[in-house]
Amino acid sequence: MAGSNTTTSQRNGLITFQINLDVDQLRSIIREELQAAGTVSCNPSTNSDKPITTKELCEHLRLSKPTILRYRRKNKIPFFYIGSAIRFNLQDVKKSLEK
C-alpha cells in the first residue's frame, strides 16, 4: 500500500490499526479483492447486468442517439423503465441486434 499511512495501537489487550488511504487507493483495493473473489467483471463499466442509459448505450454500440431512439420506437431493441427513466440491458440489446 504505497502512499498509505498506517498507525497501530494497543489498548485492553486489543490491537487496532488505522490505515489512511485516499479514495482511489481504496477503490482499487476493493476492485482487486472483488475480482479475486470472482464477483465482478474485470471492467466495471461493461458490467452487463447494470441498467444503462441511452447515452451509455450510444457509447457502447457507437451509434447515434437518433438511431437508438429509432430502434426503440420500432421495437428492434428491448428497453424498460425505472420510474420514468428509460434504461437498457446491454447484453439483451446486443442479442436483439444480432438477429
C-alpha positions in Angstrom: 0.0 0.0 0.0 2.3 2.6 -1.2 1.4 6.1 -0.1 -0.8 4.9 2.8 -0.2 6.0 6.4 -0.7 3.2 9.0 -0.8 3.5 12.8 -1.1 0.7 15.4 -2.2 1.0 19.0 -2.9 -1.5 21.7 -5.5 -1.0 24.5 -7.1 -3.5 26.8 -5.4 -6.4 25.0 -6.8 -5.3 21.7 -4.7 -4.2 18.8 -6.2 -1.7 16.4 -4.9 -0.5 13.1 -5.7 2.8 11.4 -4.9 2.9 7.7 -5.2 6.2 5.8 -5.9 5.8 2.1 -7.2 8.1 -0.5 -10.5 7.2 -2.2 -8.7 5.9 -5.4 -6.5 3.6 -3.4 -9.5 2.2 -1.5 -11.5 1.7 -4.7 -8.5 -0.1 -6.3 -8.1 -2.4 -3.3 -11.9 -3.2 -3.2 -11.9 -3.8 -7.0 -8.9 -6.2 -6.8 -10.5 -8.1 -3.9 -13.8 -8.5 -5.6 -12.2 -9.6 -8.9 -10.1 -12.1 -7.0 -13.3 -13.4 -5.4 -14.9 -13.6 -8.9 -17.8 -11.4 -8.0 -17.3 -8.6 -10.6 -16.2 -8.3 -14.1 -12.7 -7.0 -14.9 -14.1 -3.8 -16.4 -16.9 -2.5 -14.2 -18.1 -0.1 -17.0 -19.1 -3.1 -19.1 -20.9 -5.0 -16.4 -23.9 -6.2 -18.5 -26.3 -6.6 -15.6 -26.3 -2.9 -14.8 -29.1 -0.9 -16.5 -27.6 1.7 -18.8 -28.9 5.0 -20.2 -29.5 5.9 -23.8 -26.2 7.9 -23.8 -24.3 4.9 -22.4 -25.8 2.6 -25.0 -24.8 5.0 -27.7 -21.2 4.9 -26.5 -21.1 1.1 -26.2 -22.6 0.5 -29.6 -21.1 3.5 -31.3 -24.4 4.6 -32.6 -26.1 8.0 -32.6 -28.9 8.9 -30.2 -31.4 9.2 -33.1 -30.5 5.7 -34.2 -31.1 4.3 -30.7 -34.4 6.1 -30.5 -35.5 4.8 -33.9 -34.6 1.2 -32.9 -36.5 1.6 -29.7 -39.6 3.0 -31.4 -39.5 0.1 -33.9 -39.1 -2.4 -31.1 -35.7 -3.6 -32.5 -34.1 -3.3 -29.1 -35.5 -4.1 -25.7 -35.8 -1.4 -23.0 -37.5 -0.9 -19.7 -38.5 1.9 -17.3 -37.0 2.7 -13.9 -39.6 5.2 -12.7 -40.0 7.4 -15.8 -36.4 6.9 -17.0 -35.7 4.5 -19.9 -32.9 2.0 -19.4 -31.4 -0.8 -21.4 -29.6 -4.1 -20.6 -26.5 -4.1 -22.9 -26.5 -7.9 -23.3 -30.2 -8.0 -24.3 -29.7 -5.2 -26.8 -26.7 -6.9 -28.4 -28.6 -10.1 -28.7 -31.6 -8.4 -30.3 -29.3 -6.7 -32.8 -27.6 -9.9 -33.8 -30.9 -11.4 -35.0 
